[in-house]
């Protein structure tokens, strides 16, 4: 696996692979990689002949009070993870390489509606930063396909809309959330949890599972299900940000007639904000 830091080097390497008739897969990340990221790369390697990953902690998607400065940078360990997962090329640019004229005058990409509410309400400007950097990376790499994790369900919806609305020739693949044995969704921010908090954290997924079981059993009182789950999360030590049941396709608030649902949650455990979701298709036979 080669590592490059400039757009010029990236494009040259991808051009060589494409001249050999190879299909290009892409996995954008912010580094501090875990098994969930490795699964994305493995999926890309199954679908493409040449896999590019990027590591870039994107300042444009962090708010003023968020964890940009302390976000872990673990390049050497990440390179080994990517190599073992089947990556061929790592693009690890600097901020100046990505935003040579500064972020203040950077053209922004906005995806309306899907960027609003949920994490978009709690993190103003976050999805504009995501959409902008992903648009830039897609133009730099020009992949045939890109793989994203379903743990960031709203982000995946935003990227699918971005690709569709701008007619980008990139196939978007969503990869199921990778979890620890106790159900906690793997996240780079899990490393912020102390031992006591880590023991509490799996309650987040248990709350989603309990709501899903109730819905499958016929309970359509969404407000009561959410209120009960929020109370239980608060009791064990979480500070809920949001817990909502949405239409999985539109991300609009779910109605009792909707059959394709997603239950989404964000909650603070100490200073750490964790997110998770559970996709529930009532018409699926699985």
N, C-alpha and C positions, 0 to 999 in steps of 0.2 A: 504493500500500500504506500502510495506517495502522498506527501502533504505539501500543499501549495498555499500561498498567502495573498496572491494577487489575482485579479480578474483575468489578466492577460495569460498567466500560467494556467489558470482553470480552463479557459476557453481552448487553449492549445491542447491540453490533455484530453478534453472531451472531443475535440475535433479529430484527434488521432483515433480515438475509440470509435467514433462514428464512421470514419473512413474505412474502418475494418468491418463495417456492417453491424456493429454492436448496438443493442437497444440500451438506452440510458435510464437508469433508475436513480432517484434522488431522495435523501432523507435529511431534512434540515433540523438542526438541534441547537441548543444553547450549551451543550457540554454537560459535565458532571454526570456522565452516562451510567445507566443501570440496565438491568435485564430487559426492561421495557423498551429502551432505545435499541438494544441489540436485536430484539424481536422485529423491530421496524426494518433494520438493515437486512436481517435474514429474509424477510418477506420481499424486500426489493431485489435481493440476490436471486430469489426464486422466480421473479417475474422479468428480470432484466439481465443483460450480459455484462454490464459495466455499472457499478454502483458508486455514486458520489454521495458523500455526507458532508454537511457543513457544521461547523461549530462557531457560533457568533452570539455573544450575549448582547442583544439588541437594545440599546438605550432608548430607542423610540417607543418601546412598548412598556416601559417602566414609568410609574408615576413618581412625583417628587419625594414621597415618603416611603417608597418601596425599596426592595433589597438589591438594587443594582450593584452597589459597591461591595456588598458582602456575598453576592452570588458566587458559588464555588467555581473556580477555574482549575481544572484538573487535566490539562492537555495530555500529559504523558500516559496517564491511566486510560484516558479516553481513546487515544490512538491504539492501545492494545485491545480494548473492547471492540473497536471498529474492525480491526484486523481479523480478530477471531470470528466476528459475525459475517465476514465476507465482503467488506468494503474495499474498493480498489483505489479511491482517491478521496482525500480529505481536503476540504477548502476551509481554512482557518484565517479569515481576514481580520484586519484591524478595523477600528471604528473609522479611521481616516480613509481606508480603502473602500469601505461601504458608503461613507458619506463625505466625499472629498471636499465638498463646498460647505460642510456643516449641516446640522440637522434643522437649523432655523429656516433655511431656504429650500429644504428638500421637498420635492413633489410628494404629496400624500395620496394614498389610495384609501377610500372609505367604502365600506359595504353597509348600506343602511338596513334598518330593521333587525337583521340577524345579529348585528353588533350591539344592539340596544338591550337593556335589561340584563338580568343574571350577572355575569362577570363584567359586562359592559357598563352596568350601573355602578358597580363597586370600584371599577378601575377605568375612569374616564380616559379616553384616548388609547386604551390598551389595544383594542382590535384594529384601530387605524394604524398603529405601529406594526402589528402583526401583518396586516394586509399589505402594507408598504414594503416591509422587508421580504416577505414571501414573493411579492411581485418582482422585486429586484433580483432575488435569487433565481426565480424561474427564468428570467431573461438572461441571467449570467450562465446558468447551466443548460438551459433549454432541454430539460429531460423529457422522455416519453411518458414516464410515470413518476409519481411521488407518493410516499407512504407517510401517513400521520397516525398518531394514536387516538383511539376513541375516548380515552380518559378526558381529553380536552374537547368535549362534544361540541360546545359552541364554537370553538376555534375551527374544528373540522367543518362545521356548517358554513362558517364564514369563508373558508378557503374554497369549498365546493362552489359557493355562489360567485366568488371572485373569478374562478376559472370559467364558469358558465357565462357570466355576464360579459367578460372581456374576451371571450372566444379563444382562450389559451389552449393550445393543443397538448394538454397534460392530463393523463388519466390519474385521478385521485383515488388512492386506496386507503381505507380506514382499517386499522389493525386493532383487534380487541385489547382491552386493558389487561396488563400483566399485574398480578397481585401477589403479595406475600402469602404465606401459608394461612395466616389468620384473616385474610381478606383485604387488608389495607392495600389500596392502589399504589403501585410503585411511583415515586416522585422524587425528583432531585431535592425538593424541599423537606422530605421526610428526615433528612440529616439534621435539620434544625431542632428536631424533637429530642427532649431529654428522655431518660428511661421511663419515668412515670407517664409522660405524655404518650410515648410510643405504645405503652400498654393500653392506653385509653383509645388511641386512634382508630382501631378496627370497628369501634361502635358506629363510625360514619357509614361504612358499607352495610353494617347490620340494620341500620335505620332504613336504608334504601330497600334492602331485601324484605324487611317487614312490610313496608308500603306496597311493594310489588306483590307479595303473597296475599295481602288484603284485597288488592284490586283483582287479582286472578280469582279470588274467592267470591267476587261479586260486589265488593264495597266500592261505591262510586262517590262517597262523601269525601272528595279530595281535600277540602278545607280542614275537616276533622282529622284526617290522616296526617296532614302536614303539621297541624297544631300539636298533635300528640307526639310526633317524632321530634319536633323542635323542643318540646318540654323535656323529653328523655335525653336529648343531646345536651341541653343546658344542665341537667341534673348530674351528668357524668363529667362535666367540665368544659364542654365546648361553648363557644359564643357563636351561634349561627349567624351567617351573613344572609344566605337565602336557602330555601328548600322549596322547590317547585316541581309541579307535574306539568309537562308541556307536550304538545304535539311534536313527535320526533322529526317530522318533515319540515314543518314551518316554524317551530319553536314558539308558536303562539300558545297561550294558556290552554290546557287541555279541557275539552268538554266531555260530558258523559258518553257521547257518541263516538269519540275518537277511539281507534283501535291500535294505532301505532304510537306508543307513548315513550317518553324518556323522563326519568326522575332525576333531577339535578340538585346537587347540594354544594355549598361552600360554607366552611365554618373555620373559626379560629380556635386553635388549641395553644394557649399562651399567645405568643406573638406570631405563630406560624399559621398561615392560611392554607387549608387543605381543600381540594375539590374532588368530587367523584360524581359518577352518574350510573344509572342502570337503565338500559334500553329494554322495553317491554312491548312486544308485538302480540296482541291478544289473538290474532288470527294465525300465528305461527304454530305448527304442530310439534316444533322442537321442544 
